[in-house]
Amino acid sequence: MTKALRFAAAALLMPLAACAGSPPWTLSQSPSEITLRWYANDTDIAAASAAATRHCASYGKAATLGELQRDGSAAIASYRCG
């Protein structure tokens, strides 16, 4: 494989690796909201709140928890940026 082809393959795979990172995982996001998912037995809601805070702060806004749902062992939280 040529060096240019290896670089192109790596560039395509890097965003996929970022999606598979540690929880909480982003289900959706926009400048006005973010929805996160994690396994409640493995990750504390504080980690989700911190991720939401970072996301909203990147737009100069504060994160506010809108809704918290449980789906079996998974937790799903929606935060508003305002």
Summary of the structure (lengths in Angstrom):
residues: 82
radius of gyration: 15.7
end to end distance: 48.4
largest distance: 49.3
contacts: 211
relative contact order: 0.19
helix: 37%
strand: 37%
